[in-house]
Amino acid sequence: MEGKGLPGVLDSTVKDLAPAYFALVMATGIISLTAKAMGLPILARLLFWLNGAFYGVLWFLSFWRILRFGRRLRADLTDHLRGPGFFSAVAGSSVLGSQFVVLAGQEMVALLLWGLSLILWLMLNYGLFTVFIIQRRKPSLEQGITGAWLLAVVAAQSLAVLAAILDARWEPMHRLEFNFIALSLWLWGGMLYIWIVVLIVYRYTFFRFSAQDLVPPYWINMGAMAISTLAGSLLIANGRDAPYLHALLPFLKGFTVFYWATGSWWIPLLIVLEVWRHGVKRIPVRYDPLYWSMVFPLGMYSLCTLHMAQSMDLPFLLPLGRLFFYLALLAWAITFCGMIHRLGSGLRTGTK
């Protein structure tokens, strides 16, 4: 039961808190890291500080929800549509850890976040999928799958990315273990993507698909491949000094291009579908926490393209990476303003 005053406001905020809200941390972190790669250190650091605040607030709200609305949270964990959103906490923690390394040089903090991400990933990876398999009442494919399922891929690849970033900062004695872990997670993420995206494409093409069904997390179709490309590019860069990875460089380069090409293929189709949704079907654009799942892929595509162009000596791709950075930054700013407006309206009316 919701109370009055500050506890009441918190209750109304967290009662139906979207499990995928950590996509806010994912999106802000990636824009920050891309700003650093673009030579904009002030913007990168401002977003880093802001992202730390987002991360702390979201964990506070999550714990408040556990205490006050544990039954609703358990229901979300067993829900085929909302449950995969919890993987955003894994990816958000890993992305913030990457910021701590790249922007602050804090490898130990990043290692702690990597450890937290790994524990969360193991719990969710085997917990959620076990529940989905054994539960008696299951939705149809049409009603039970969205692009949010690919957050499971993003979570695995975010662990690979942070492992590769940490590996580049450490002594050679650590490289074999972390290179092997990063490579294994990178390959597993790719296999999981194939399994899930087949179901998503099947749902797209053989079931009725309305404009209301086209939720923002479908952009993770592209984002999952973009973060896979980033992980591959980092492994290629590490391979220059790591004998284990050096022997695999042709394989790494081939699969990295494969991931990038697959992610690139999705972009025109997703744009056309967004035009159909908002332009033809007149679905209004209103702030929704799920829009952070659209901002993240745009930023990740920019960052992965910049890294792949550098690691594989493909300078003609650099303008594309820069273009998507500004598109992602614009999308972040619009979504952030929408979030502030929603929070302000909620405080004035006493609702979330």
Buried (B, 14 or more C-beta within 10 A) or exposed (E): EEEEEEEEBBBBBBEEBBBBBBBBBBBBBBBBBBBBBBEBEEBBBEBBEBBBEBBEEBBEBBEBBEEBBEEBBEEBBEBBBBBBBBBBBBBBBBBBBBBBBBBEEBBEBBBBBBEBBBEBBEEBBEEBEEBBEEEEEEEEBEEBBBBBBBBBBBBBBBBBBBBBBBBBEEEEEEBBEBBEBBBEBBBBBBEBBEEBBEEBEEBBEEEEEEBEBBBBBBBBBBBBBBBBBBBBBBBBBBBEEBEEBEEBBEBBBEBBBBBBEBBBEBBEEBEEBBEEBBEEEEBEEEBBBBBBBBBBBBBBBBBBBBBBBBBBEEEEBBEBBBEBBEBBBEBBEBBBEBBEEBEEEBEEEEEB
